[in-house]
């Protein structure tokens, strides 16, 4: 679901390019060795996370069959954002972070707000992943409190991030392969049930869709669900950030982006379609993974138990990749004087350990929120984290809108066609997704929290600038 690539120039001199091999593409300036296939695998491994297996229950119940339209719209937005980001990365390869593009386009305040909002939003979202893993773990340890299990998950992810980068990369790659194969396996099994190759329980097929309207929640339900739909695509930005490391990026990256969008939309839409033919929308419970519910419904409870383990693995994989990037984002903010100087410290091997521990502490705070808002915690955390991501994507498109006129296109040609119309379409759709958040119960608090964070970080920037000015004078 998430993977943020911060290049060595952003995290201090002690980190060498070889240290990040296999985890974060290194800067080659005019192109590297990543082909279309490698870029595709990188994106798929970064995107698919526990939120797809768990949080899709809410939009599926709200939208019914129209969830297929929602995923198609989400894929179209992903295409626009990725093409815009890869264009910026290729034309200005020394700037590997969307936070720095925001500074180039709108000034240091935009960079400060985007960097901190992205960090805070993902910390909240990762708290939801930790809570989800804890809830699943209680199936085997029913007496353990959720807060203790969540704490154990966060500690595990933090310790794994302290490992040698090579070992870390192998663990993350294995978990990424498991979660993608799990979706493919689920689709094949459900198709087998539908065509009668394996046993199942009625009603399946068209029977499960009998009486279901195309838009059970109306247009409002479809629009309000877009936040969580986009959240399931989160992490695709790693493909744009890896653009300078591609072989012949002007040709390779657009192909990889198109294949990534097709693969993601295909996996997501086919799996959702099989769910609609297996599981009546009225039987979906937001607190239960629709994939697990479908397996129970057709008589495969033992596979449902195995899928719970896979969902836990997917969530932990998401947390591993995101915490790796978050710690380096926080370190880069400190390097530029936009975060406490203590966070600039790195180990002899280049690990920003203080920033890593600070990110873990933020996740623990998010878990505390789980007990402040026990009934709406998961949706609240996903919504507030989703707000931060959509705001970041808005800034990517807004930056591309400004910088296309300043920097022009790469020598190989413009990445995003239809400029500025597609850029504006993407911006309007993202604003619409934010505006529609209150249409889904529980997301209003996420919208308020997201707007509050933007205001908070804007004020924090003003205060830090004022304090810095007073010290100089």
Phi, psi and omega in degrees: 000319181233147166197117180250121181260114175251122187286161182307327181295344182264350187234018171098158185292331183298340180271129180256159182302321182295336180294333186257007182298131179089346180245313182226120181303142183266161185278126178242355177079289184256007178134157183229219187245005181283123177266185182299316183296316180297319178295321179297313179296321178301315182291315181297319179293331182278332190271308189292119183221185182298332182296328178294319181288331188255304191282352178290349177298321182294307178293330179295320179289326183281330187250337183062220181301335181290357175298334177295323176295319181298317180291326176294318176298317178300319178296322178297318177296319178301318179300313181298312184294317181296317180295321178294316182292319180293326177298315178297318183293323181285319183285336179226069189295339179289342181258097187267001185238137178298336176297322180286330175294322177298323178292319179298324184273321191232357177105173186295330179297319178297319178299316180298310183294315181296316181298312182288322180294319178298316179297309183296319181296317179289327176299316177296317180296320179292332173298323177293323177296318179297319178296320179297316178298319180297318179297319178291322180296334180292345175297330179257336179234072188296336183275347183283135177291148183298320183298324181290318179294321177298318177300317180297321179296315181296319178297317180299313181296321179296316180295320179295327178287346177273354180290167171304138186301325179297314178294319177303316181297319180295318179297314181295320180295319180296317180293323178297318180296320182299315186289324178291317179294329179296319178295315179298317178297320178297315180300313181298319180294315181293323175296320176300321177295316184295324181267000175086014179284331177232158184295154178197178180244138174287160358272134171230172183075218182294339179298325180289338181265357183296127179085357180272130175277161179296323181232076182299331178259008181073183178298325179299320178295321178294312181295317182292337181278350185298330180300310181291325177300311179296327179297326179289341177270351187302142182111346181296340183298343178299331181291320177292323181289336180274359186305317181295342182267004180277153175283119184053065190303327181300333179254322185290315186297312178302322177295316180296320179297314180298315179295322179297313179297316179298316181295314181294311180298320179297310179300313184293313184291320180293318179295320177294321179297317179296323177298318181296327179279346183256316192243117176301139183301323181296340181270357182282132176247127182303334183277353185242137176300128179297333178292315178295317180299320180296319179295320175295321184297325182262010171088031177236060183296330181291326175290325178299322177296318178294323179295326175301320177294321179293320178297320176298317178297319180296319179295317179294322176300316177301314182294322179299309182295318183290319180293326175303312181286321183298318181297325180281330173296315180296321178295320181293326175296319179294322179299330180263011178076017181255011176209161181308140184299334179302331183281356177281344185296136174230154177283169177304334178271004176089012180278122177283075190296319180296320178294326177295313179295324178295321178294320178296320178296322177297322177294322177298321176297321177298322177296324177301322178299334179299334181261349172281322180237069188296330186278331185242015192300311187295314180294323178298313182294317178296320182292315181292321176293322177295323176302313181300320180293314181295322176299319178297316179295324175300317180292326176299312181292320178296321178295318179296324179299320181280314189283338175301321181285331181275317187259340184077201181254161173302160181297337180276355179117163181291138179280313184268115179283169174066026179290140000266007189295314179295323178299314179294322177300316178298317180297314181296320180294321179292318176298320178298321179297321177292316182295333182273358182307316182295348182288344177251125182306133178098341183272348179300317180296325178294321177295315179298317180296320180295313178297320178300321179294320178300313180296318181299313183287329175295317177294320179299321178297314180299318181293318180292323177294319179295318179294321178295321179295321179295322179294324180289328182270000000 
